[in-house]
Amino acid sequence: MKQKFFLAAALIFSLLVLQAQPKNGYYDAAEGKSAEALRTSLYSIIKNHVNVGYDGLWDVYYDSDVKEDGTVWDMYSDIPGGKPPYVYYPGEGQCGNYSGEGSCYNREHSMPKSWFNDASPMYSDAFHIYPTDG
């Protein structure tokens, strides 16, 4: 059982890494640096980040989770190389409450938000909240 869990976790992590690649040139300022110079460069790259809030995630998904065919990538329902059971388009079919499977897409935390007492910015961190079937 443990082996299946770790295999599933490794697969999910691999998919997330492949999906979440930075835009070209994003880390150029940190290239070739180490130690304190690397830390300073990375800090400079991220220091002006903006917490878009939980509702702002819908806008983030236009850039972060739209597949080449223009549909929303639902990591839990997607079938690589096949036809997923549900297809959603950015800005269409969003929901916070849902009536059943396939009725809309929502935002799902990949780790329990209660681990952070629903505190910001973790509550709305786009790096671990994904669009998924409701």
Backbone as a printed PyTorch tensor [residue, N CA C, xyz], in Angstrom:
tensor([[[  0.8230,  -1.1940,   0.0000],
         [  0.0000,   0.0000,   0.0000],
         [  0.8640,   1.2530,   0.0000]],

        [[  1.9230,   1.2590,   0.8410],
         [  2.8150,   2.4110,   0.8950],
         [  3.4670,   2.6550,  -0.4500]],

        [[  3.8600,   1.5790,  -1.1280],
         [  4.5280,   1.7060,  -2.4110],
         [  3.6050,   2.3650,  -3.4370]],

        [[  2.3280,   1.9800,  -3.4460],
         [  1.3700,   2.5970,  -4.3750],
         [  1.1880,   4.0760,  -4.0560]],

        [[  1.1420,   4.4200,  -2.7750],
         [  0.9980,   5.8210,  -2.3840],
         [  2.1780,   6.6350,  -2.8720]],

        [[  3.3920,   6.1440,  -2.6330],
         [  4.5870,   6.8860,  -3.0410],
         [  4.6970,   6.9800,  -4.5540]],

        [[  4.3030,   5.9480,  -5.2620],
         [  4.3000,   5.9850,  -6.7140],
         [  3.3090,   7.0300,  -7.2170]],

        [[  2.1180,   7.0580,  -6.6380],
         [  1.1130,   8.0540,  -7.0240],
         [  1.5950,   9.4630,  -6.6940]],

        [[  2.1980,   9.6440,  -5.5290],
         [  2.7120,  10.9550,  -5.1380],
         [  3.8110,  11.4050,  -6.0900]],

        [[  4.7110,  10.4980,  -6.4800],
         [  5.7860,  10.8320,  -7.4100],
         [  5.2270,  11.2210,  -8.7700]],

        [[  4.2010,  10.5180,  -9.2310],
         [  3.5790,  10.8340, -10.5110],
         [  2.9340,  12.2170, -10.4720]],

        [[  2.1920,  12.5020,  -9.4350],
         [  1.5400,  13.8120,  -9.3020],
         [  2.5880,  14.9140,  -9.2490]],

        [[  3.6390,  14.7200,  -8.4570],
         [  4.6970,  15.7260,  -8.3630],
         [  5.3320,  15.9650,  -9.7270]],

        [[  5.6070,  14.8860, -10.4760],
         [  6.2100,  15.0150, -11.8010],
         [  5.3070,  15.8120, -12.7340]],

        [[  4.0190,  15.5520, -12.6900],
         [  3.0800,  16.2940, -13.5320],
         [  3.0540,  17.7660, -13.1570]],

        [[  3.1100,  18.0580, -11.8800],
         [  3.1000,  19.4510, -11.4310],
         [  4.3400,  20.1750, -11.8950]],

        [[  5.4900,  19.5400, -11.8030],
         [  6.7330,  20.1670, -12.2360],
         [  6.6890,  20.4440, -13.7250]],

        [[  6.2100,  19.4950, -14.5070],
         [  6.1270,  19.7010, -15.9500],
         [  5.1450,  20.8080, -16.3100]],

        [[  4.0500,  20.9080, -15.5940],
         [  3.0320,  21.9070, -15.8840],
         [  3.4570,  23.3000, -15.4410]],

        [[  4.2770,  23.3960, -14.4190],
         [  4.5690,  24.6860, -13.7990],
         [  5.9410,  25.2250, -14.1690]],

        [[  6.2950,  25.1710, -15.4290],
         [  7.5770,  25.6950, -15.8600],
         [  7.5160,  27.2260, -15.9580]],

        [[  8.5870,  27.9160, -15.5240],
         [  8.5870,  29.3830, -15.5800],
         [  8.7160,  29.8730, -17.0210]],

        [[  8.3230,  31.1160, -17.2270],
         [  8.4550,  31.7260, -18.5520],
         [  9.9340,  31.8690, -18.8910]],

        [[ 10.2480,  31.8270, -20.1850],
         [ 11.6360,  31.9640, -20.6290],
         [ 12.2560,  33.2310, -20.0590]],

        [[ 13.4580,  33.0960, -19.5370],
         [ 14.1900,  34.2430, -19.0090],
         [ 13.8940,  34.5930, -17.5670]],

        [[ 12.9340,  33.9160, -16.9550],
         [ 12.5050,  34.2740, -15.6020],
         [ 13.6590,  34.2160, -14.6020]],

        [[ 14.5070,  33.2100, -14.7090],
         [ 15.6040,  33.0340, -13.7590],
         [ 16.9630,  33.4910, -14.3060]],

        [[ 16.9830,  34.2220, -15.4000],
         [ 18.2560,  34.6350, -15.9980],
         [ 19.1620,  35.3710, -15.0160]],

        [[ 18.5990,  36.2150, -14.1520],
         [ 19.4130,  36.9980, -13.2100],
         [ 20.1260,  36.1100, -12.1920]],

        [[ 19.6650,  34.8850, -11.9890],
         [ 20.2760,  33.9850, -11.0150],
         [ 21.2530,  33.0000, -11.6610]],

        [[ 21.2960,  32.9880, -12.9650],
         [ 22.1330,  32.0330, -13.6890],
         [ 23.6090,  32.1670, -13.3120]],

        [[ 24.2280,  31.0270, -13.0030],
         [ 25.6570,  30.9920, -12.7280],
         [ 26.0730,  31.5030, -11.3570]],

        [[ 25.1310,  31.8700, -10.5170],
         [ 25.4540,  32.4060,  -9.1960],
         [ 25.3390,  31.3240,  -8.1330]],

        [[ 25.9820,  31.5550,  -7.0030],
         [ 25.8970,  30.6210,  -5.8910],
         [ 25.9680,  31.3870,  -4.5770]],

        [[ 25.6750,  30.6730,  -3.5240],
         [ 25.7560,  31.2150,  -2.1580],
         [ 24.9430,  32.4990,  -2.0260]],

        [[ 25.5070,  33.5140,  -1.4160],
         [ 24.7990,  34.7620,  -1.1210],
         [ 24.3390,  35.4790,  -2.3940]],

        [[ 25.1430,  35.4470,  -3.4410],
         [ 24.7560,  36.1000,  -4.6990],
         [ 23.5100,  35.4380,  -5.2890]],

        [[ 23.4270,  34.1050,  -5.1940],
         [ 22.2500,  33.3790,  -5.6740],
         [ 21.0310,  33.7300,  -4.8390]],

        [[ 21.1840,  33.7210,  -3.5330],
         [ 20.0750,  34.0640,  -2.6430],
         [ 19.5530,  35.4600,  -2.9390]],

        [[ 20.4520,  36.4140,  -3.1250],
         [ 20.0610,  37.7960,  -3.4080],
         [ 19.3420,  37.8960,  -4.7570]],

        [[ 19.8500,  37.1980,  -5.7550],
         [ 19.2100,  37.2170,  -7.0770],
         [ 17.8100,  36.6260,  -7.0260]],

        [[ 17.6630,  35.4890,  -6.3600],
         [ 16.3410,  34.8640,  -6.2540],
         [ 15.3710,  35.7560,  -5.4920]],

        [[ 15.8570,  36.3750,  -4.4320],
         [ 15.0040,  37.2990,  -3.6800],
         [ 14.5510,  38.4500,  -4.5770]],

        [[ 15.4580,  39.0000,  -5.3770],
         [ 15.1050,  40.1050,  -6.2740],
         [ 14.0510,  39.6940,  -7.2990]],

        [[ 14.1230,  38.4350,  -7.7310],
         [ 13.1550,  37.9420,  -8.7150],
         [ 11.7560,  37.8550,  -8.1080]],

        [[ 11.6520,  37.4200,  -6.8590],
         [ 10.3230,  37.1670,  -6.2750],
         [  9.8180,  38.2460,  -5.3270]],

        [[ 10.6300,  39.2240,  -4.9670],
         [ 10.2530,  40.1620,  -3.9060],
         [  9.0130,  40.9970,  -4.2080]],

        [[  8.7070,  41.2130,  -5.4580],
         [  7.5410,  42.0350,  -5.8040],
         [  6.3230,  41.1940,  -6.1760]],

        [[  6.2690,  39.9620,  -5.6550],
         [  5.1190,  39.1190,  -5.9600],
         [  3.8360,  39.7680,  -5.4190]],

        [[  2.7530,  39.3850,  -6.0020],
         [  1.4570,  39.9340,  -5.6080],
         [  0.5470,  38.7820,  -5.1980]],

        [[ -0.0300,  38.8910,  -4.0220],
         [ -1.0170,  37.9100,  -3.5850],
         [ -2.3370,  38.2900,  -4.2490]],

        [[ -2.7700,  37.5070,  -5.2080],
         [ -3.9890,  37.8290,  -5.9540],
         [ -5.2490,  37.4580,  -5.1920]],

        [[ -5.1000,  36.7320,  -4.0840],
         [ -6.2630,  36.2990,  -3.3160],
         [ -6.9170,  35.0780,  -3.9340]],

        [[ -7.8040,  34.4920,  -3.1990],
         [ -8.4590,  33.2620,  -3.6360],
         [ -9.2790,  33.4820,  -4.9060]],

        [[-10.0260,  34.5710,  -4.9810],
         [-10.8220,  34.8390,  -6.1850],
         [ -9.9420,  35.1600,  -7.3910]],

        [[ -8.7540,  35.7100,  -7.1530],
         [ -7.8440,  36.0370,  -8.2450],
         [ -7.2280,  34.8300,  -8.9170]],

        [[ -7.3510,  33.6580,  -8.2910],
         [ -6.7990,  32.4450,  -8.8950],
         [ -7.4440,  32.1420, -10.2420]],

        [[ -8.7110,  32.4950, -10.3990],
         [ -9.3780,  32.2520, -11.6850],
         [ -8.5930,  32.9170, -12.8110]],

        [[ -8.0650,  34.1200, -12.5770],
         [ -7.2780,  34.8190, -13.5960],
         [ -5.9090,  34.1740, -13.7870]],

        [[ -5.3100,  33.7050, -12.7070],
         [ -4.0080,  33.0290, -12.7880],
         [ -4.1080,  31.8110, -13.6930]],

        [[ -5.2020,  31.0870, -13.6160],
         [ -5.3470,  29.8530, -14.3860],
         [ -5.3140,  30.0780, -15.8950]],

        [[ -5.6330,  31.2850, -16.3620],
         [ -5.5370,  31.5740, -17.7910],
         [ -4.1050,  31.3650, -18.2860]],

        [[ -3.1150,  31.6550, -17.4370],
         [ -1.7090,  31.4910, -17.8200],
         [ -1.1090,  30.1830, -17.3400]],

        [[ -1.5410,  29.7170, -16.1830],
         [ -0.8610,  28.5810, -15.5700],
         [ -1.4530,  27.2220, -15.9070]],

        [[ -2.7210,  27.1350, -16.1960],
         [ -3.3630,  25.8260, -16.3090],
         [ -4.2600,  25.6730, -17.5290]],

        [[ -3.8730,  26.3010, -18.6320],
         [ -4.6200,  26.1270, -19.8720],
         [ -3.7650,  25.2960, -20.8210]],

        [[ -4.3390,  24.2230, -21.3110],
         [ -3.6290,  23.3280, -22.2230],
         [ -3.5520,  23.9540, -23.6170]],

        [[ -2.7590,  23.3430, -24.4750],
         [ -2.5680,  23.8570, -25.8320],
         [ -3.8730,  23.9710, -26.6090]],

        [[ -4.8520,  23.1380, -26.2940],
         [ -6.1280,  23.1880, -27.0120],
         [ -7.0810,  24.2460, -26.4460]],

        [[ -6.6070,  25.0290, -25.4460],
         [ -7.4210,  26.1060, -24.8880],
         [ -8.3290,  25.6860, -23.7460]],

        [[ -8.2560,  24.4300, -23.3320],
         [ -9.0890,  23.9600, -22.2270],
         [ -8.3120,  24.0250, -20.9150]],

        [[ -9.0470,  24.0280, -19.8240],
         [ -8.4380,  24.0620, -18.4980],
         [ -7.8660,  22.6850, -18.1840]],

        [[ -6.6250,  22.6660, -17.6810],
         [ -5.9910,  21.4150, -17.2760],
         [ -6.5010,  21.0220, -15.9080]],

        [[ -7.2320,  19.9220, -15.8380],
         [ -7.7330,  19.3670, -14.5840],
         [ -6.8600,  18.1660, -14.2660]],

        [[ -5.9220,  18.3450, -13.3470],
         [ -4.9300,  17.3080, -13.0750],
         [ -5.5350,  16.0020, -12.5900]],

        [[ -6.7280,  16.0370, -12.0350],
         [ -7.3430,  14.8180, -11.5170],
         [ -8.1830,  14.0880, -12.5580]],

        [[ -8.6880,  14.7790, -13.5600],
         [ -9.5570,  14.1520, -14.5530],
         [ -8.8930,  13.9990, -15.9190]],

        [[ -7.7430,  14.6120, -16.1110],
         [ -7.0770,  14.5740, -17.4100],
         [ -6.6490,  13.1580, -17.7610]],

        [[ -6.6820,  12.8400, -19.0430],
         [ -6.2000,  11.5580, -19.5480],
         [ -5.1790,  11.8870, -20.6360]],

        [[ -3.8920,  11.9060, -20.2870],
         [ -2.8780,  12.2500, -21.2970],
         [ -2.9970,  11.3620, -22.5300]],

        [[ -3.0910,  11.9960, -23.6760],
         [ -3.2300,  11.2620, -24.9280],
         [ -4.6300,  10.7470, -25.1880]],

        [[ -5.5510,  10.9920, -24.2780],
         [ -6.9290,  10.5260, -24.4400],
         [ -7.9210,  11.6580, -24.2480]],

        [[ -9.1730,  11.3200, -24.2420],
         [-10.2320,  12.3240, -24.0830],
         [-10.6750,  12.3610, -22.6200]],

        [[-10.4700,  13.5030, -21.9460],
         [-10.9020,  13.5800, -20.5510],
         [-12.4300,  13.5600, -20.4410]],

        [[-12.9410,  13.0990, -19.3110],
         [-14.3930,  13.0010, -19.1450],
         [-15.0780,  14.3600, -19.0590]],

        [[-14.3290,  15.3910, -18.6540],
         [-14.9000,  16.7290, -18.5220],
         [-13.9520,  17.7130, -19.1790]],

        [[-14.4980,  18.6800, -19.8870],
         [-13.6870,  19.7100, -20.5230],
         [-14.2500,  21.0630, -20.1110]],

        [[-13.3650,  21.9150, -19.6080],
         [-13.7640,  23.2640, -19.1880],
         [-12.8870,  24.2760, -19.9030]],

        [[-13.4260,  25.4620, -20.0910],
         [-12.6980,  26.5600, -20.7160],
         [-12.5110,  27.6620, -19.6940]],

        [[-11.3560,  28.3490, -19.7430],
         [-11.1020,  29.4100, -18.7630],
         [-12.2340,  30.4370, -18.7640]],

        [[-12.6800,  30.7890, -17.5860],
         [-13.7400,  31.7870, -17.4530],
         [-15.1450,  31.2450, -17.6370]],

        [[-15.2710,  29.9960, -18.0440],
         [-16.5820,  29.3770, -18.2500],
         [-16.7010,  28.1500, -17.3530]],

        [[-17.8050,  27.9940, -16.7080],
         [-18.0430,  26.8130, -15.8930],
         [-17.3430,  26.8210, -14.5460]],

        [[-16.9330,  28.0000, -14.0840],
         [-16.3100,  28.1060, -12.7640],
         [-17.3740,  28.0090, -11.6900]],

        [[-16.9670,  27.4980, -10.5290],
         [-17.9250,  27.4240,  -9.4410],
         [-17.2140,  27.3790,  -8.0980]],

        [[-17.9600,  27.6420,  -7.0540],
         [-17.4890,  27.4800,  -5.6940],
         [-18.2720,  26.3550,  -5.0470]],

        [[-19.4910,  26.2260,  -5.4670],
         [-20.3550,  25.1230,  -5.0430],
         [-20.7720,  24.3830,  -6.3060]],

        [[-20.9800,  23.1050,  -6.1970],
         [-21.2870,  22.3330,  -7.3870],
         [-22.3990,  21.3440,  -7.0940]],

        [[-23.0760,  20.9360,  -8.1530],
         [-24.2190,  20.0460,  -7.9850],
         [-23.8730,  18.5840,  -8.2150]],

        [[-22.7140,  18.3230,  -8.8060],
         [-22.3300,  16.9400,  -9.0490],
         [-21.1250,  16.8710,  -9.9580]],

        [[-20.6300,  15.6840, -10.1410],
         [-19.4560,  15.4680, -10.9700],
         [-19.7090,  15.9540, -12.3910]],

        [[-18.7480,  16.7100, -12.9290],
         [-18.8570,  17.2160, -14.2920],
         [-19.6850,  18.4740, -14.4400]],

        [[-20.1650,  19.0570, -13.3410],
         [-21.0380,  20.2320, -13.4510],
         [-20.2690,  21.5490, -13.5820]],

        [[-19.0050,  21.5960, -13.1360],
         [-18.2280,  22.8330, -13.1910],
         [-16.8080,  22.5480, -12.7260]],

        [[-15.9190,  23.5640, -12.8430],
         [-14.5980,  23.3740, -12.2590],
         [-14.3950,  24.3440, -11.1120]],

        [[-13.6620,  23.8640, -10.1320],
         [-13.4610,  24.5720,  -8.8820],
         [-11.9670,  24.6990,  -8.6290]],

        [[-11.5880,  25.1530,  -7.4670],
         [-10.1870,  25.2500,  -7.0570],
         [ -9.9620,  24.2600,  -5.9210]],

        [[ -8.9070,  23.4590,  -6.0630],
         [ -8.6340,  22.4250,  -5.0730],
         [ -7.2370,  22.5920,  -4.5000]],

        [[ -7.1570,  22.6390,  -3.1840],
         [ -5.8590,  22.7020,  -2.5110],
         [ -5.1930,  21.3300,  -2.5870]],

        [[ -3.9250,  21.2910,  -2.9690],
         [ -3.2160,  20.0110,  -3.0330],
         [ -2.7120,  19.5830,  -1.6630]],

        [[ -2.7430,  20.4730,  -0.7000],
         [ -2.4850,  20.1310,   0.6990],
         [ -3.5420,  20.8600,   1.5200]],

        [[ -3.9640,  20.3000,   2.6180],
         [ -5.0670,  20.8980,   3.3820],
         [ -4.7730,  22.3350,   3.8080]],

        [[ -5.6760,  23.2300,   3.4790],
         [ -5.5010,  24.6330,   3.8690],
         [ -5.5220,  24.7990,   5.3780]],

        [[ -6.0940,  23.8230,   6.0730],
         [ -6.1300,  23.8840,   7.5300],
         [ -4.7340,  23.7610,   8.1400]],

        [[ -3.7780,  23.2060,   7.3780],
         [ -2.4090,  23.1170,   7.8790],
         [ -1.8490,  24.5030,   8.1760]],

        [[ -2.4010,  25.5220,   7.4950],
         [ -1.9430,  26.8990,   7.6580],
         [ -2.9990,  27.7540,   8.3470]],

        [[ -3.9870,  27.0990,   8.9670],
         [ -5.0810,  27.8060,   9.6290],
         [ -5.7740,  28.7910,   8.6910]],

        [[ -5.8860,  28.4160,   7.4180],
         [ -6.5140,  29.2480,   6.3840],
         [ -5.8640,  30.6250,   6.2660]],

        [[ -4.6040,  30.7490,   6.6630],
         [ -3.9030,  32.0330,   6.6520],
         [ -3.4130,  32.3910,   5.2500]],

        [[ -3.3330,  33.6710,   4.9890],
         [ -2.7640,  34.1690,   3.7370],
         [ -1.2690,  34.3310,   3.9300]],

        [[ -0.4930,  34.2070,   2.8880],
         [ -0.8950,  33.9790,   1.5040],
         [ -1.0840,  32.5060,   1.1400]],

        [[ -0.8620,  31.5770,   2.0780],
         [ -0.9530,  30.1570,   1.7480],
         [ -2.3480,  29.7460,   1.2810]],

        [[ -3.3620,  30.3800,   1.8140],
         [ -4.7490,  30.0520,   1.4640],
         [ -5.0010,  30.2090,  -0.0320]],

        [[ -4.2940,  31.1540,  -0.6570],
         [ -4.5090,  31.4150,  -2.0800],
         [ -3.2410,  31.2240,  -2.9050]],

        [[ -2.3320,  30.3860,  -2.4540],
         [ -1.0680,  30.1600,  -3.1450],
         [ -1.2920,  29.3310,  -4.4050]],

        [[ -1.1090,  29.9590,  -5.5550],
         [ -1.3800,  29.3040,  -6.8310],
         [ -0.4710,  28.1140,  -7.0950]],

        [[  0.6040,  27.9690,  -6.3350],
         [  1.4940,  26.8340,  -6.5380],
         [  0.9550,  25.5440,  -5.9480]],

        [[ -0.0950,  25.6220,  -5.1650],
         [ -0.6760,  24.3690,  -4.6780],
         [ -2.2040,  24.3920,  -4.6460]],

        [[ -2.7930,  25.2530,  -5.4610],
         [ -4.2490,  25.2590,  -5.6310],
         [ -4.5260,  25.1650,  -7.1310]],

        [[ -5.2160,  24.1310,  -7.5250],
         [ -5.3800,  23.8270,  -8.9400],
         [ -6.8540,  23.7960,  -9.3520]],

        [[ -7.1030,  24.1210, -10.6270],
         [ -8.4690,  23.9810, -11.1230],
         [ -8.7800,  22.4990, -11.3200]],

        [[ -9.8920,  22.0570, -10.7620],
         [-10.2830,  20.6570, -10.8750],
         [-11.7900,  20.5600, -11.0320]],

        [[-12.2480,  19.4350, -11.5090],
         [-13.6880,  19.1950, -11.5720],
         [-14.2690,  19.3380, -10.1670]],

        [[-15.4450,  20.0010, -10.0860],
         [-16.0850,  20.1880,  -8.7860],
         [-16.3130,  18.9050,  -8.0550]]])
